[in-house]
Amino acid sequence: MGAGLRERKKQETRRLLWETAIGLFIERGFDNVAMAEVAAAANVSKTTVFNYFGSKEDLVLSAGEDHVDEPARVVRTRAPGETPLAALRRHFLTALAERDPATGLSDHPTVLRVHRLINATPSLAPRLFVVAARSQELLAAELATVTDPRTARLAAAQIAATRMVLISENRDRMLAGDPADLVHPSAVLHAEEAFALLEHGLSAALNP
């Protein structure tokens, strides 16, 4: 079997396990489903499931965790002369245009199912916090290449919080049933305003 076919088979298995698990979690509740039950429903061994996903949390959040280093990577690979903030703004606006689920602006049924599952599962909150903290930490480390470490940490915290507000607003609109194409113009406007605040500070906004 060629390397390309093996990799495709692995991706197909991973997708099968993920879809099977999400279906079970939505039907019965995340906390009421064991990994062995996911394996049985997918007609594979429990070992196979653990070869692809280390825990039930991984089964739900693995797609989002693929983006954990994204802000840091955007800063690291920015164009010559482009500021870190400009690169992050450009990347976020591009992702909005592409309806990237990582921006919250995706009305794909599967994406919405996962959002609803996460909202209904408080036990996932600690893992979400760890993922967000790790992403902020990686961004701070990258920003520390252009400024002092303390300023980098402060900037990373503000950028991470701003992105989270934007993503949450978009996700809430999607869960309310608004089409992504309809929300896109206001999502762009809000992103532009948010990144302008990051660039110019809060003084004008809080002291009109």
C-alpha positions in Angstrom: 0.0 0.0 0.0 1.5 3.4 -1.0 2.1 6.1 1.5 -0.6 8.3 0.0 -3.2 5.5 0.3 -2.2 4.7 3.9 -2.5 8.3 4.9 -5.9 8.5 3.3 -7.0 5.4 5.1 -5.8 6.9 8.4 -7.7 10.1 7.7 -10.9 8.1 6.9 -10.6 6.1 10.1 -10.0 9.3 12.1 -13.0 10.9 10.5 -15.2 7.8 11.2 -14.2 7.7 14.8 -14.8 11.4 15.3 -18.2 11.4 13.6 -19.3 8.3 15.5 -18.2 9.8 18.8 -20.0 13.1 18.2 -23.2 11.3 17.3 -23.1 9.3 20.5 -22.2 12.3 22.6 -25.1 14.3 21.2 -27.5 11.5 21.6 -26.6 10.4 25.1 -24.4 13.1 26.6 -20.7 13.4 26.6 -20.3 12.2 30.2 -22.5 9.1 29.6 -20.4 7.6 26.7 -17.2 5.5 27.3 -14.4 5.2 24.8 -15.2 1.5 24.5 -18.7 2.3 23.3 -17.3 4.6 20.6 -15.1 1.7 19.5 -18.0 -0.7 19.4 -20.2 1.7 17.4 -17.4 2.3 14.9 -16.7 -1.4 14.7 -13.1 -1.1 15.7 -11.1 -2.0 18.8 -10.7 0.2 21.8 -7.0 0.3 21.1 -7.6 1.7 17.6 -9.6 4.6 19.1 -6.8 5.4 21.5 -4.3 5.2 18.6 -6.1 8.2 17.1 -7.5 10.0 20.2 -6.0 10.0 23.6 -9.2 10.8 25.5 -12.9 11.6 25.0 -12.0 15.3 25.2 -9.7 14.8 22.2 -12.6 13.3 20.2 -14.5 16.6 20.6 -11.9 19.2 20.6 -9.1 17.9 18.3 -10.2 20.0 15.4 -10.0 23.2 17.4 -6.7 22.2 18.9 -5.2 22.1 15.4 -5.4 25.9 15.6 -3.7 26.3 19.0 -0.5 27.6 17.4 -2.2 29.6 14.6 -1.8 33.1 16.0 1.8 32.5 16.8 2.4 31.0 13.4 0.7 34.0 11.7 3.1 36.4 13.5 6.1 34.2 12.8 5.4 33.9 9.0 4.2 37.5 8.4 5.5 39.3 5.4 8.6 41.5 5.7 7.6 44.9 7.1 4.2 43.7 8.2 3.5 44.3 11.9 2.4 41.4 14.1 -1.0 43.0 14.7 -1.5 43.7 11.0 -0.7 40.1 10.2 -3.2 38.8 12.7 -5.9 41.2 11.4 -5.3 40.2 7.8 -5.4 36.5 8.7 -8.6 36.8 10.7 -10.4 38.7 8.0 -9.3 36.2 5.4 -10.6 33.4 7.6 -13.9 35.2 7.9 -14.1 35.4 4.2 -13.5 31.6 4.0 -16.1 30.9 6.7 -13.4 29.1 8.7 -15.0 27.5 11.8 -12.1 28.8 13.8 -13.6 32.3 13.5 -17.0 31.1 14.7 -18.5 32.1 11.4 -19.5 28.7 10.0 -23.1 27.5 9.7 -22.1 24.0 8.5 -24.4 21.6 10.3 -21.6 19.5 11.7 -19.9 22.6 13.1 -23.1 23.7 14.8 -23.6 20.3 16.3 -20.2 20.4 17.9 -20.8 23.9 19.3 -24.0 22.8 20.8 -22.4 19.8 22.3 -19.6 21.9 23.9 -22.1 24.4 25.2 -24.0 21.5 26.9 -21.0 19.9 28.4 -19.5 21.8 31.4 -16.9 19.1 31.9 -15.1 20.2 28.7 -14.5 23.7 30.1 -11.2 22.9 31.8 -9.7 21.5 28.6 -11.0 24.6 26.6 -9.2 26.8 29.2 -6.0 24.9 28.8 -6.1 25.1 25.0 -6.8 28.9 25.1 -4.0 29.4 27.6 -1.5 27.4 25.5 -2.4 29.4 22.4 -1.9 32.7 24.3 1.4 31.4 25.7 2.7 30.5 22.2 1.7 33.9 20.9 3.5 35.7 23.7 6.6 33.7 23.0 6.5 34.8 19.3 5.8 38.4 20.2 8.8 38.4 22.6 11.0 38.3 19.4 10.0 41.9 18.7 9.5 43.3 22.2 10.3 42.6 25.8 8.8 39.5 27.4 6.4 41.4 29.8 5.0 43.6 27.0 4.7 40.5 24.9 2.6 38.7 27.6 0.4 41.8 28.0 -0.1 42.1 24.2 -0.8 38.4 23.8 -3.5 38.5 26.5 -5.2 41.5 24.9 -5.1 39.9 21.4 -6.3 36.5 22.7 -9.2 38.1 24.5 -10.2 40.2 21.5 -10.2 37.2 19.2 -12.2 35.2 21.7 -14.9 37.9 21.9 -15.1 38.1 18.1 -15.3 34.3 17.7 -17.9 34.0 20.5 -20.1 36.7 18.9 -20.0 34.9 15.5 -20.7 31.5 17.1 -23.6 32.9 19.0 -25.1 34.3 15.8 -24.7 30.9 14.1 -26.3 29.1 16.9 -29.2 31.5 16.8 -29.8 30.4 13.2 -28.4 33.3 11.3 -26.8 32.4 8.0 -23.0 32.9 7.8 -23.3 34.9 4.6 -25.7 37.3 6.2 -23.5 37.8 9.3 -20.3 38.1 7.4 -20.5 41.9 6.8 -21.1 42.8 10.4 -18.4 40.2 11.5 -15.9 42.0 9.3 -17.0 45.4 10.7 -16.7 44.2 14.3 -13.3 42.7 13.6 -12.0 45.9 12.0 -13.2 47.9 15.0 -11.7 45.4 17.5 -8.3 45.4 15.8 -8.4 49.2 15.6 -8.9 49.3 19.4 -5.9 46.9 19.8 -3.8 49.2 17.6 -4.8 52.6 19.0 -5.7 51.7 22.6 -8.9 52.1 24.7 -8.5 55.7 25.7 -10.7 57.2 23.0 -13.3 54.4 23.3 -13.6 54.8 27.1 -13.4 58.6 27.2 -15.6 59.8 24.3 
